[in-house]
């Protein structure tokens, strides 16, 4: 069967026509022709045209918006078609529906695919940082399914094009995609502490989780200094050491325990709460104070505070995925400051 895909280019009388002798794959029933009219060239590439699907003689057959993507290499065409075939269960929701595939045998390799037009891409960072929670979850779900089907998109996380297709997160353009089995080793628990990328396993999904702010921010301000939730393990001395030199070490280590308690409540981590409790009771505070040269030098007590960085707070968090998880009356963070008795000054 001979199938033809043709498109007209708006504002240009040129009618380009591909007549391909072989149809590799066809997902919808075009009688004989897949015609795309009023095509508009994508600004970023001369190989992608947006247009309207129509029947023979260029009369409108449907208002279905489609994209014609042309290839100058059969290898690239077949690669992209293979990805769409492997991800068939995601077509129409998380990736565009592949409507038709054409290839032209001969010396001059070329071909084309016709896809549903999923609109303009939205940048990953822009959309995932500030988009709705449901969209961010949808995007993560889509990427995980693509990985589970055996493909990575293999682009820098911020440059993976993501589309909003009828409210669903959608990926398209699989030229750089590679077949690989996903290396992620743990589930994504929204609101929990951010794991290390090594512990998580899959770099691409990890990067998107970070962009989408699904985990509690791993950076917080400790006495106006940058500190990390990874410092909440062990004896927490590394966190207390972040305090500036005038700070009383007893106060600093106590505030470290409070940070741990804060995250323990927010992220539902009873082990972290138990750790802070044990450290208080087993003499860790005294050991830290003795250890600290600050005591010997008589630095003045200093009541500090910790807070999450405003710009790292998740946006539009709602429902059970909201972070922080507990109510914050009047926007106040649920931490309290202990009053630390002033230490005797050295003579
Ligand atoms: Zn993966």
Boltz pocket constraint, residues with backbone or C-beta under 6 A from the ligand:
constraints:
  - pocket:
      binder: B
      contacts: [[A, 147], [A, 152], [A, 181], [A, 182], [A, 183], [A, 184], [A, 202], [A, 203], [A, 204], [A, 205]]
      max_distance: 6.0
